[in-house]
Structure formats: structure tokens, C-alpha cells
Amino acid sequence: MVSSSAPELRFDGRVAAVTGAGRGLGREYALLLASRGAKVVVNDVGGSLTGAGADTGPAQEVVEEIILAGGEAVASSASVATPEGGKAIIDAALENYGRLDILIHNAGNVRRAPLAQMSYEDFDAVLDVHLRGAFHVVRPAFAHMTQAGYGRLVLTSSIGGLYGNHDVANYGAAKAGIIGLSNVAALEGAAANVTCNVIVPGAVTRMAEGLDTSAYPPMGADLVAPTAGWLAHETCSVTGEILIAIAGRVARAYIAETQGVHRPSWTMEEVAAEMAAIRDTAEQVVFPVVPDGHTDHIRYSFGMAAQTVSHD
């Protein structure tokens, strides 16, 4: 249990930009950061769930709510779907507050269709907001943060990106890609005290429209926001990781490998014969992204090869 006397984690002097902050999870993130002292750029195009249309109202309403509570915020209606829009969101922080310490990319849209029937337009439209949108804001934010020597990046994936789901090939692909982008940002930002982590949230928001949620436990966005807030805080002690927050459960997701099997040569028949051992999860191997999971993975595989040679 955490002591009730633990100091409050605050964001005084920090500036944050939150995309998709006009409603749902993003709104809750913006309100939490502002309530703890951050100045916030509240970004939201204000479109429909599919991404159509625009409305400056949702972002402005969140700004007014923050100001009414004694905080500081400005609205941005730029779209993350274009490089120009992404840069405009970051520029809003720099022009209004002179710095950017935190970026939470939460903007999203949904266009459902079975894989065999999904249109290229719908596939691209979802990647434009979730994955390309992440790059459009991360790229300018990352350049500023690394130069400043500090930054906290929080990108949004989904259980659909980790495990897939029916009728959302576009969404699943985009959310899986977010993890790769985060890993690279974590690696390249480590020397400059710039962390990048992924949150996998589960909450009943607009994206749950059409689902039967009657049997769900409490799943408000307020149960997710504290995890995103900690990932955005200066005391965040992890980078290149994935945290899940759903229905009051907070957990870490990670990529693991089986120990594997090494042979100096293989046939298809031998792969088939060894499949049980290849898939055996009794001995798992995990390579943390930072400081160098990529090289550690190669070193481990090469080590198995070297052991086989020495035994021979």
C-alpha cells in the first residue's frame, strides 16, 4: 500500500500537449495534468468517430473547464493526420508557453470492416490518425525535447494492436505500429532524458458505441488517466515499456521469446519435429528495449550458435 503521506506528483512549470483531448480518455488526461499544475494544449479536431467533419467546440470546452478550475490551457483544432497539423500542435505549445515537456498522443478514429472487404480508403484513414498521426506529432516534439534535455512521450496502443480483433485490420495494424515507433523513440531519447512509453487503455468512451457494455465493470476514463499521468511525470522510471490500464487493472505487457532450439542446419521436417521445443515457454527470454534489446537479441542468438560449435 502507498502511504497517504506520499507527496503529490505535480506538473508545475511543465507544458503538455494532448491529442484527441476533447472527449473521453484525452479529456481526462488533459484535466488531470492541468489539475496538477501543467499548462496544456488541448488538441481535438472534433470530428465524428470515423474521423469525418470538424468542430472546435469539444477542445474549447475542455480549455474552459481547465481555466474555470484555475488552470492554464489553450485549444488546438489542427489534425494529427497531416505533417502540417502535427507541427501546428507542437507549435501551439512553443508559441503559447515557450516549451514542451509532455506529449500524449491519444487521437483516434474507427472504421470497421471485415479484412476481405476493407477499403484502402478506410485502411489509410485510420493509419493517418493513429500511426502516421503519432509520427506527425512525435517528430517535432522529439526534436525539441532532445535539444532541451527532457521529455515525456506517451503513445496509445490497444489490445487490438497486441492481440487483434475482428473487423479492425486498420486499427490493429496502426496500434501495433505505435509500439515500434515508441521503442525507437525510447532508444534514441534515452541519452537526453526523453522517455517514451505506450499505454494500452480500456475505457467505455465513444469508441465503445455499438457494443453491449451492460455486463462491464466500472470502466471510466478516470481509471486510466493516473497511469498515463505517471508515464508523463518526471519521476517516470521506465522507458520503452507498455502499460495496460483497464477496469482498474494496471499491468505491464512485454515481448518475450522462448529459449528456442539451435541446430547448425535445418530441414523443414526438423522444424516440424522440434516445434514443441521451439514453442516451449518454460524458459522465457526478455530483451528490454533500452539500453539495447536489438543487440541483446542478436547476441543471445549468436551465443547459442557459438555453444553448439564449441560442443561439437
ZADOFI-482026 format. One record per residue: x, y, z of N, C-alpha, C, O in turn. Coordinates in steps of 0.05 Angstrom, whole numbers, padded with zeros to 5 digits, always signed. Layout:
N
XYZXYZXYZXYZ/...
REM end
This chain:
312
+00016-00024+00000+00000+00000+00000+00017+00025+00000+00038+00026+00013/+00009+00046-00015+00023+00071-00016+00015+00088+00009-00009+00090+00015/+00034+00099+00022+00028+00116+00046+00012+00140+00037+00016+00152+00017/-00008+00147+00055-00025+00170+00049-00009+00196+00051-00018+00217+00042/+00015+00194+00063+00032+00218+00066+00051+00222+00042+00068+00240+00042/+00049+00204+00022+00066+00207-00001+00061+00233-00015+00038+00242-00018/+00083+00247-00023+00079+00273-00036+00064+00272-00062+00066+00252-00077/+00047+00292-00067+00032+00292-00092+00050+00296-00116+00068+00314-00115/+00046+00281-00136+00061+00284-00161+00049+00306-00177+00026+00305-00185/+00065+00327-00182+00054+00351-00195+00069+00357-00221+00091+00346-00226/+00058+00375-00237+00070+00383-00262+00074+00413-00264+00074+00425-00285/+00078+00425-00241+00083+00454-00240+00106+00462-00258+00128+00450-00257/+00102+00482-00276+00123+00490-00294+00125+00474-00320+00141+00481-00338/+00110+00452-00321+00111+00435-00345+00090+00443-00365+00069+00454-00358/+00095+00437-00390+00076+00443-00412+00070+00416-00426+00089+00402-00433/+00045+00411-00430+00037+00386-00442+00019+00391-00467+00005+00410-00468/+00021+00373-00486+00003+00373-00509-00011+00346-00509+00003+00325-00508/-00037+00346-00510-00053+00321-00511-00070+00321-00536-00087+00339-00539/-00066+00301-00553-00083+00300-00577-00108+00284-00571-00108+00266-00553/-00129+00290-00586-00155+00276-00581-00165+00282-00553-00177+00265-00540/-00161+00307-00543-00167+00313-00515-00194+00327-00511-00200+00336-00490/-00211+00327-00532-00237+00340-00529-00257+00322-00516-00278+00332-00506/-00253+00296-00516-00272+00278-00504-00257+00254-00493-00233+00251-00496/-00272+00237-00478-00262+00211-00470-00236+00211-00455-00232+00227-00436/-00218+00193-00462-00193+00190-00449-00176+00215-00450-00165+00223-00430/-00174+00227-00474-00157+00250-00477-00166+00273-00459-00149+00287-00447/-00192+00277-00457-00202+00298-00439-00194+00292-00411-00186+00311-00396/-00196+00267-00402-00189+00260-00375-00159+00265-00370-00151+00274-00348/-00142+00258-00389-00114+00263-00387-00108+00293-00383-00093+00302-00366/-00121+00309-00401-00116+00338-00400-00125+00350-00373-00110+00367-00362/-00148+00342-00364-00158+00352-00338-00140+00344-00315-00135+00360-00297/-00130+00320-00315-00112+00311-00294-00086+00327-00294-00077+00336-00273/-00073+00329-00317-00048+00344-00319-00051+00373-00310-00035+00383-00295/-00073+00385-00319-00078+00413-00312-00083+00416-00282-00074+00435-00270/-00098+00397-00270-00104+00398-00242-00079+00395-00225-00079+00403-00201/-00058+00384-00237-00033+00381-00222-00012+00402-00230+00011+00399-00223/-00021+00423-00244-00004+00446-00249+00007+00449-00277+00021+00469-00282/+00002+00431-00295+00013+00433-00322-00004+00453-00338-00028+00456-00334/+00010+00467-00357-00003+00482-00377-00008+00463-00401+00010+00448-00409/-00032+00463-00412-00040+00442-00430-00050+00453-00457-00066+00472-00458/-00039+00442-00479-00051+00446-00505-00071+00424-00510-00064+00401-00512/-00096+00432-00511-00118+00413-00514-00124+00411-00544-00136+00429-00556/-00115+00389-00556-00119+00386-00585-00142+00367-00591-00143+00345-00580/-00159+00375-00609-00180+00358-00619-00193+00370-00644-00200+00394-00644/-00195+00354-00664-00208+00363-00689-00239+00366-00684-00252+00383-00696/-00249+00349-00667-00277+00350-00661-00294+00335-00681-00318+00341-00684/-00283+00316-00696-00298+00302-00716-00314+00279-00705-00314+00274-00680/-00326+00264-00723-00342+00240-00715-00323+00217-00708-00299+00220-00711/-00334+00195-00699-00318+00172-00692-00303+00161-00716-00281+00150-00713/-00313+00164-00740-00299+00155-00764-00278+00175-00774-00262+00169-00792/-00278+00199-00761-00258+00220-00769-00270+00241-00787-00255+00259-00795/-00296+00238-00794-00308+00258-00812-00316+00283-00797-00323+00282-00774/-00314+00306-00811-00324+00331-00800-00304+00344-00781-00282+00333-00776/-00311+00367-00771-00295+00382-00752-00312+00400-00735-00333+00409-00744/-00303+00404-00710-00318+00420-00691-00298+00430-00670-00287+00414-00656/-00295+00456-00668-00276+00467-00648-00287+00466-00620-00273+00471-00601/-00313+00460-00618-00326+00460-00592-00314+00442-00570-00309+00452-00548/-00310+00416-00576-00300+00398-00555-00274+00408-00542-00271+00408-00518/-00254+00415-00558-00228+00424-00547-00232+00450-00531-00221+00452-00510/-00248+00468-00542-00252+00494-00528-00266+00489-00501-00261+00503-00481/-00285+00471-00500-00300+00465-00476-00281+00455-00454-00284+00462-00431/-00262+00438-00462-00243+00427-00442-00224+00450-00432-00218+00451-00408/-00216+00467-00451-00200+00490-00443-00214+00507-00422-00203+00515-00402/-00240+00513-00428-00255+00530-00410-00259+00516-00382-00259+00529-00362/-00261+00490-00383-00264+00475-00358-00238+00477-00341-00239+00480-00317/-00215+00475-00355-00190+00478-00341-00186+00506-00330-00178+00509-00307/-00192+00526-00346-00189+00553-00337-00208+00559-00313-00200+00573-00294/-00232+00549-00315-00251+00554-00293-00241+00542-00267-00248+00552-00245/-00226+00520-00269-00215+00507-00245-00189+00520-00236-00177+00511-00216/-00180+00541-00250-00156+00555-00242-00131+00547-00257-00109+00556-00249/-00134+00531-00278-00111+00522-00293-00106+00539-00318-00120+00559-00322/-00086+00530-00334-00080+00544-00359-00081+00525-00382-00070+00503-00380/-00093+00533-00404-00096+00516-00427-00103+00532-00451-00114+00554-00449/-00096+00521-00474-00104+00533-00500-00114+00510-00517-00106+00487-00514/-00132+00517-00536-00143+00497-00554-00128+00496-00580-00118+00516-00590/-00127+00472-00592-00116+00468-00619-00135+00450-00634-00142+00429-00624/-00143+00459-00658-00161+00442-00674-00147+00430-00698-00159+00420-00717/-00120+00432-00698-00104+00421-00720-00107+00390-00721-00111+00378-00700/-00105+00379-00744-00107+00350-00748-00080+00336-00747-00061+00344-00760/-00078+00315-00731-00054+00299-00730-00049+00284-00756-00027+00273-00760/-00069+00282-00773-00068+00265-00797-00049+00276-00818-00044+00263-00838/-00039+00301-00815-00021+00312-00834+00005+00322-00820+00003+00329-00796/+00027+00323-00834+00052+00334-00821+00048+00362-00812+00058+00370-00791/+00034+00378-00828+00029+00406-00821+00013+00409-00796+00018+00425-00779/-00008+00391-00793-00025+00392-00770-00009+00384-00745-00012+00396-00724/+00007+00363-00747+00023+00354-00725+00042+00376-00715+00045+00381-00691/+00055+00389-00734+00073+00411-00727+00058+00434-00713+00069+00446-00695/+00034+00440-00723+00018+00461-00712+00012+00456-00682+00011+00475-00666/+00007+00431-00676+00000+00424-00648+00025+00429-00630+00022+00441-00608/+00048+00421-00639+00072+00426-00623+00079+00456-00622+00087+00466-00601/+00075+00469-00644+00080+00498-00645+00061+00513-00626+00069+00534-00615/+00037+00503-00622+00019+00516-00604+00030+00517-00576+00026+00537-00561/+00044+00495-00568+00056+00495-00541+00080+00514-00540+00082+00530-00521/+00096+00514-00561+00120+00531-00561+00113+00560-00563+00126+00577-00550/+00093+00567-00579+00086+00595-00583+00071+00606-00559+00075+00630-00552/+00055+00590-00546+00040+00600-00523+00055+00598-00497+00051+00615-00479/+00072+00578-00494+00084+00574-00468+00115+00572-00469+00128+00570-00448/+00126+00572-00493+00155+00572-00496+00170+00546-00491+00194+00546-00491/+00155+00524-00488+00168+00499-00483+00148+00476-00487+00124+00481-00490/+00158+00451-00488+00140+00428-00489+00155+00406-00474+00176+00397-00481/+00142+00396-00452+00154+00376-00436+00141+00349-00439+00154+00328-00435/+00115+00349-00446+00099+00324-00446+00083+00323-00472+00070+00343-00480/+00082+00300-00485+00064+00296-00507+00050+00269-00503+00062+00248-00500/+00023+00271-00502+00007+00246-00501-00009+00245-00527-00026+00262-00532/-00003+00225-00543-00018+00222-00569-00040+00202-00564-00036+00178-00560/-00064+00213-00564-00088+00197-00558-00109+00198-00580-00128+00182-00580/-00106+00216-00599-00126+00219-00621-00130+00192-00635-00112+00177-00640/-00155+00188-00642-00161+00163-00656-00188+00164-00671-00205+00181-00666/-00191+00145-00689-00216+00142-00704-00220+00112-00709-00202+00096-00705/-00244+00104-00717-00250+00076-00722-00266+00074-00747-00286+00088-00752/-00258+00055-00765-00274+00048-00789-00273+00018-00791-00253+00006-00798/-00295+00006-00785-00297-00023-00784-00305-00036-00810-00322-00026-00825/-00292-00059-00816-00300-00075-00839-00285-00102-00837-00262-00102-00827/-00296-00123-00847-00281-00149-00848-00256-00145-00866-00256-00129-00885/-00235-00159-00860-00210-00156-00874-00213-00158-00904-00202-00141-00918/-00227-00178-00914-00230-00181-00943-00246-00159-00956-00246-00157-00981/-00261-00143-00940-00278-00123-00952-00268-00094-00945-00280-00075-00954/-00247-00092-00929-00239-00065-00921-00228-00050-00944-00211-00060-00959/-00237-00025-00947-00227-00008-00969-00200+00003-00962-00193+00006-00939/-00185+00010-00983-00159+00023-00979-00163+00050-00966-00146+00059-00951/-00185+00063-00973-00190+00089-00961-00194+00087-00931-00183+00103-00916/-00209+00067-00922-00213+00064-00893-00188+00054-00879-00183+00062-00856/-00171+00038-00892-00146+00030-00880-00128+00054-00876-00117+00057-00854/-00125+00070-00897-00107+00093-00895-00118+00114-00875-00102+00126-00860/-00144+00118-00874-00156+00138-00857-00150+00133-00827-00145+00151-00812/-00150+00107-00820-00144+00100-00792-00114+00102-00787-00106+00112-00766/-00097+00093-00805-00068+00095-00801-00060+00125-00800-00041+00132-00786/-00074+00141-00816-00067+00170-00817-00070+00183-00789-00053+00200-00782/-00089+00175-00774-00094+00187-00748-00078+00174-00726-00064+00187-00710/-00079+00147-00725-00066+00133-00702-00035+00131-00706-00020+00140-00688/-00026+00120-00728+00002+00115-00731+00017+00138-00744+00037+00148-00733/+00009+00146-00768+00022+00169-00780+00018+00194-00763+00035+00211-00761/-00006+00195-00750-00011+00217-00732+00009+00218-00709+00018+00240-00701/+00016+00195-00699+00036+00194-00678+00062+00205-00688+00075+00221-00674/+00071+00197-00711+00096+00207-00722+00094+00237-00727+00114+00251-00723/+00072+00246-00737+00069+00275-00743+00072+00293-00719+00081+00315-00721/+00065+00283-00695+00069+00299-00671+00095+00291-00656+00108+00309-00645/+00103+00266-00657+00127+00257-00643+00152+00270-00656+00170+00278-00642/+00153+00271-00682+00177+00280-00696+00184+00309-00687+00207+00313-00678/+00166+00328-00689+00174+00355-00680+00177+00357-00650+00194+00372-00640/+00161+00343-00635+00164+00343-00605+00190+00331-00597+00204+00342-00579/+00198+00309-00609+00223+00295-00602+00247+00313-00607+00266+00314-00591/+00247+00327-00630+00269+00345-00636+00272+00366-00614+00295+00372-00606/+00250+00378-00606+00251+00398-00585+00260+00386-00558+00277+00398-00544/+00249+00363-00551+00255+00352-00525+00284+00343-00522+00296+00348-00502/+00295+00330-00543+00322+00322-00542+00341+00345-00540+00362+00344-00526/+00335+00367-00553+00351+00391-00551+00349+00403-00523+00369+00413-00513/+00326+00402-00511+00322+00413-00485+00333+00395-00463+00337+00404-00440/+00337+00369-00469+00347+00351-00449+00326+00339-00431+00333+00330-00409/+00301+00341-00439+00280+00329-00422+00254+00326-00439+00248+00342-00456/+00240+00304-00434+00215+00300-00447+00201+00274-00439+00215+00255-00431/+00175+00274-00440+00159+00251-00434+00139+00246-00456+00121+00263-00460/+00142+00225-00471+00124+00217-00492+00107+00194-00484+00118+00174-00474/+00081+00196-00488+00063+00174-00482+00046+00169-00507+00030+00186-00515/+00049+00145-00519+00034+00138-00543+00013+00117-00536+00016+00103-00517/-00008+00116-00552-00030+00099-00545-00032+00075-00564-00035+00079-00588/-00031+00051-00553-00037+00027-00568-00064+00016-00559-00081+00031-00549/-00068-00009-00563-00094-00021-00557-00090-00051-00555-00072-00063-00565/-00109-00064-00540-00108-00093-00540-00113-00104-00568-00106-00126-00575/-00126-00087-00585-00129-00094-00614-00102-00095-00628-00098-00110-00647/-00083-00078-00619-00056-00078-00630-00040-00101-00620-00022-00111-00634/-00045-00109-00595-00030-00131-00583-00040-00158-00592-00025-00177-00597/-00067-00161-00593-00079-00187-00597-00097-00189-00621-00107-00210-00628/-00102-00166-00634-00120-00166-00657-00149-00166-00648-00156-00170-00625/-00167-00162-00668-00196-00163-00663-00209-00165-00690-00197-00160-00711/-00234-00173-00690-00249-00176-00715-00256-00148-00727-00262-00129-00712/-00254-00146-00753-00264-00123-00768-00248-00097-00764-00258-00076-00770/-00224-00099-00753-00208-00075-00749-00179-00079-00757-00161-00073-00741/-00174-00089-00781-00147-00094-00790-00131-00068-00791-00108-00067-00784/-00145-00046-00799-00132-00020-00800-00124-00011-00772-00101-00001-00768/-00142-00013-00753-00137-00005-00725-00115-00022-00712-00097-00012-00699/-00117-00049-00716-00097-00067-00705-00069-00061-00716-00050-00062-00700/-00067-00057-00742-00041-00052-00754-00029-00025-00744-00005-00024-00738/-00046-00005-00741-00037+00021-00732-00028+00020-00703-00007+00030-00696/-00043+00006-00686-00036+00004-00658-00012-00013-00653+00003-00008-00634/-00007-00033-00669+00017-00049-00667+00041-00032-00676+00063-00033-00664/+00038-00016-00697+00059+00001-00706+00068+00022-00686+00091+00030-00685/+00049+00031-00669+00055+00050-00648+00077+00039-00629+00094+00054-00621/+00076+00013-00624+00096+00001-00606+00124+00003-00618+00143+00009-00604/+00126-00002-00644+00152+00000-00657+00163+00029-00656+00186+00033-00651/+00145+00048-00661+00153+00076-00661+00162+00084-00633+00183+00097-00630/+00148+00075-00613+00155+00081-00585+00182+00070-00578+00198+00083-00565/+00187+00045-00586+00213+00033-00580+00237+00049-00591+00257+00053-00577/+00234+00059-00615+00255+00074-00628+00259+00101-00613+00281+00109-00608/+00237+00114-00607+00238+00139-00592+00251+00135-00565+00267+00152-00556/+00245+00113-00552+00257+00107-00526+00287+00103-00528+00302+00114-00512/+00295+00089-00548+00324+00084-00553+00339+00110-00559+00359+00116-00547/+00328+00125-00577+00342+00149-00586+00340+00172-00566+00356+00191-00567/+00320+00171-00549+00316+00192-00529+00330+00187-00503+00332+00206-00486/+00340+00163-00498+00350+00156-00472+00373+00174-00462+00373+00182-00439/+00391+00181-00480+00414+00197-00472+00406+00226-00465+00421+00240-00452/+00382+00234-00474+00373+00262-00469+00351+00264-00448+00338+00284-00446/+00347+00242-00433+00327+00242-00412+00299+00246-00424+00282+00259-00413/+00295+00234-00447+00269+00234-00460+00259+00205-00460+00270+00187-00473/+00237+00200-00445+00226+00174-00444+00202+00172-00463+00189+00191-00470/+00198+00147-00473+00174+00142-00490+00163+00116-00482+00176+00095-00483/+00138+00116-00474+00124+00092-00466+00096+00090-00480+00086+00110-00491/+00085+00067-00479+00059+00062-00491+00038+00055-00470+00044+00040-00452/+00015+00067-00472-00007+00060-00455-00028+00045-00471-00034+00053-00494/-00038+00023-00460-00059+00007-00473-00084+00011-00455-00087-00004-00436/-00101+00030-00462-00124+00036-00445-00149+00020-00452-00153+00013-00475/-00165+00016-00432-00192+00005-00436-00212+00021-00421-00211+00021-00396/-00230+00034-00435-00250+00051-00422-00274+00053-00440-00273+00050-00464/-00297+00057-00428-00321+00060-00443-00323+00089-00452-00330+00107-00436/-00317+00093-00477-00318+00120-00489-00333+00118-00516-00347+00098-00520/-00331+00138-00533-00345+00137-00558-00338+00113-00575-00355+00103-00590/-00314+00103-00572-00305+00080-00588-00319+00054-00580-00317+00034-00594/-00334+00055-00558-00350+00032-00550-00378+00032-00561-00394+00014-00555/-00384+00052-00577-00410+00054-00589-00417+00029-00605-00401+00019-00620/-00441+00018-00600-00449-00006-00614-00443-00031-00599-00452-00053-00607/-00427-00030-00578-00421-00053-00562-00440-00056-00538-00449-00036-00527/-00445-00080-00530-00462-00085-00506-00443-00084-00482-00429-00102-00477/-00445-00062-00467-00427-00058-00444-00442-00062-00418-00432-00055-00396/-00466-00074-00419-00483-00076-00395-00470-00094-00373-00475-00090-00350/-00454-00113-00381-00441-00131-00362-00413-00122-00354-00399-00135-00339/-00404-00099-00364-00377-00089-00358-00375-00080-00330-00395-00069-00319/-00352-00083-00317-00348-00070-00291-00343-00040-00296-00343-00031-00319/-00340-00023-00275-00334+00005-00279-00310+00008-00297-00288-00003-00291/-00313+00023-00319-00291+00027-00338-00290+00056-00347-00289+00061-00371/-00290+00074-00328-00288+00102-00335-00260+00110-00343-00240+00096-00336/-00257+00132-00358-00231+00142-00366-00215+00150-00342-00190+00151-00343/-00228+00156-00319-00214+00165-00295-00198+00142-00283-00179+00147-00268/-00204+00117-00291-00188+00094-00281-00163+00090-00298-00145+00076-00289/-00161+00103-00321-00138+00101-00338-00119+00124-00334-00095+00121-00335/-00130+00148-00330-00114+00173-00330-00090+00173-00311-00069+00183-00318/-00092+00162-00287-00069+00162-00269-00045+00148-00280-00022+00156-00275/-00049+00126-00295-00026+00112-00307-00014+00129-00329+00011+00130-00330/-00030+00141-00346-00019+00159-00366-00005+00182-00353+00016+00191-00362/-00016+00192-00331-00004+00215-00317+00023+00208-00306+00042+00224-00308/+00026+00184-00295+00052+00176-00284+00073+00173-00306+00096+00181-00303/+00064+00161-00329+00083+00159-00352+00092+00186-00362+00113+00189-00374/+00076+00207-00357+00082+00234-00366+00098+00250-00345+00106+00272-00350/+00102+00238-00321+00114+00253-00299+00144+00250-00299+00155+00231-00310/+00157+00270-00287+00187+00269-00287+00198+00246-00271+00221+00238-00275/+00182+00234-00252+00191+00211-00237+00187+00185-00251+00194+00164-00241/+00176+00186-00275+00172+00161-00290+00199+00147-00293+00218+00158-00304/+00200+00122-00284+00226+00107-00282+00229+00087-00304+00248+00071-00303/+00211+00086-00324+00213+00066-00345+00212+00080-00372+00202+00102-00375/+00223+00066-00392+00221+00076-00419+00221+00052-00438+00233+00031-00432/+00208+00055-00460+00206+00032-00479+00188+00010-00469+00191-00013-00476/+00169+00016-00451+00151-00004-00440+00122+00001-00448+00115+00021-00459/+00106-00019-00442+00077-00019-00448+00062-00024-00422+00065-00045-00410/+00045-00005-00414+00029-00008-00391-00001-00010-00399-00010+00006-00415/-00014-00029-00388-00043-00033-00393-00059-00021-00370-00051-00024-00347/-00080-00008-00376-00098+00003-00355-00127-00002-00364-00136+00011-00383/-00141-00020-00351-00168-00026-00359-00184-00036-00334-00175-00054-00320/-00206-00023-00330-00225-00031-00309-00212-00033-00281-00219-00050-00265/-00193-00015-00276-00179-00015-00250-00155-00032-00249-00140-00031-00229/-00149-00047-00269-00125-00064-00270-00103-00049-00285-00107-00039-00307/-00079-00048-00273-00056-00037-00286-00035-00059-00288-00028-00071-00268/-00024-00064-00311-00005-00086-00316+00015-00078-00337+00012-00058-00351/+00036-00093-00338+00056-00089-00359+00053-00111-00380+00051-00134-00373/+00053-00103-00405+00055-00122-00427+00083-00121-00438+00096-00099-00439/+00093-00144-00446+00121-00144-00456+00124-00167-00476+00108-00186-00477/+00144-00164-00492+00150-00185-00512+00171-00204-00501+00192-00195-00492/+00165-00229-00502+00183-00250-00492+00188-00270-00514+00171-00273-00532/+00210-00283-00513+00217-00305-00532+00220-00331-00516+00228-00330-00493/+00215-00353-00529+00222-00379-00517+00252-00381-00520+00265-00367-00535/+00263-00400-00504+00292-00404-00506+00300-00412-00534+00322-00405-00543/+00283-00427-00547+00289-00435-00574+00307-00459-00577+00318-00470-00557/+00310-00468-00601+00327-00491-00607+00347-00483-00628+00340-00470-00648/+00372-00491-00624+00392-00485-00645+00402-00511-00658+00407-00531-00644/+00405-00510-00684+00417-00531-00699+00436-00518-00719+00430-00496-00729/+00458-00531-00726+00476-00519-00746+00463-00519-00774+00472-00504-00792/+00443-00536-00778+00428-00536-00804+00400-00546-00798+00396-00561-00779/+00382-00539-00816+00354-00547-00812+00342-00557-00838+00349-00548-00860/+00323-00576-00835+00305-00583-00856+00277-00576-00848+00272-00571-00824/+00259-00575-00866+00231-00569-00859+00221-00590-00839+00206-00584-00821/+00229-00615-00844+00219-00637-00827+00230-00634-00798+00216-00640-00779/+00254-00624-00795+00266-00620-00769+00252-00597-00754+00248-00598-00730/+00244-00576-00769+00229-00554-00757+00203-00565-00746+00195-00558-00723/+00189-00582-00761+00164-00594-00753+00168-00611-00728+00152-00610-00709/+00190-00627-00728+00195-00645-00706+00202-00630-00680+00196-00640-00658/+00214-00607-00683+00223-00592-00659+00203-00571-00650+00209-00555-00632/+00180-00570-00663+00162-00548-00658+00153-00546-00628+00150-00524-00618/+00149-00568-00615+00142-00568-00587+00163-00554-00570+00157-00538-00553/+00188-00561-00576+00210-00549-00561+00214-00519-00568+00220-00503-00551/+00210-00513-00594+00212-00485-00603+00192-00468-00589+00198-00445-00582/+00168-00478-00585+00146-00463-00573+00144-00465-00543+00127-00452-00531/+00162-00480-00531+00161-00485-00502+00167-00459-00486+00188-00448-00489/+00147-00450-00471+00150-00424-00456+00161-00428-00428+00161-00408-00413/+00170-00452-00421+00180-00456-00394+00204-00438-00388+00207-00428-00366/+00221-00434-00407+00245-00417-00404+00242-00393-00423+00247-00395-00447/+00233-00370-00412+00228-00346-00428+00253-00328-00427+00267-00327-00408/+00256-00314-00449+00278-00294-00451+00265-00267-00458+00250-00265-00477/+00273-00246-00443+00262-00220-00448+00286-00201-00452+00305-00201-00437/+00284-00185-00474+00305-00165-00480+00293-00137-00478+00280-00128-00496/+00298-00123-00456+00287-00096-00453+00296-00078-00476+00319-00080-00485/+00278-00061-00485+00284-00043-00507+00309-00026-00502+00326-00024-00519/+00309-00014-00478+00332+00003-00470+00347-00012-00448+00334-00021-00429/+00374-00015-00450+00391+00002-00467+00395-00009-00495+00402+00007-00513/+00391-00035-00500+00397-00044-00527+00386-00072-00532+00401-00091-00537/+00359-00075-00531+00347-00100-00535+00352-00112-00563+00355-00137-00565/+00355-00095-00583+00360-00105-00610+00387-00120-00611+00388-00143-00621/+00408-00109-00600+00434-00122-00600+00434-00146-00581+00446-00166-00587/+00420-00143-00558+00420-00166-00539+00406-00190-00551+00415-00213-00547/+00386-00185-00567+00372-00208-00581+00392-00222-00600+00394-00246-00600/+00406-00207-00616+00426-00218-00634+00448-00233-00619+00456-00255-00627/+00458-00220-00598+00479-00232-00582+00471-00258-00570+00486-00277-00569/+00446-00260-00561+00436-00285-00549+00435-00307-00570+00443-00329-00565/+00424-00300-00593+00422-00320-00615+00450-00329-00624+00455-00353-00628/+00468-00310-00627+00495-00317-00635+00509-00334-00614+00525-00352-00620/+00502-00329-00588+00514-00344-00566+00505-00373-00567+00522-00391-00562/+00480-00379-00575+00472-00406-00577+00487-00420-00600+00494-00444-00598/+00492-00406-00621+00507-00417-00643+00535-00424-00635+00546-00445-00642/+00547-00405-00619+00575-00410-00610+00576-00434-00591+00596-00449-00593/+00557-00437-00574+00557-00460-00556+00555-00486-00571+00569-00505-00564/+00539-00487-00592+00537-00511-00608+00563-00518-00621+00571-00541-00622/+00577-00497-00632+00603-00501-00645+00623-00512-00625+00638-00531-00631/+00623-00501-00600+00643-00509-00580+00638-00538-00571+00656-00553-00565/+00611-00545-00569+00605-00572-00561+00613-00592-00583+00622-00614-00577/+00610-00583-00608+00618-00601-00630+00648-00605-00630+00659-00619-00646/
REM end
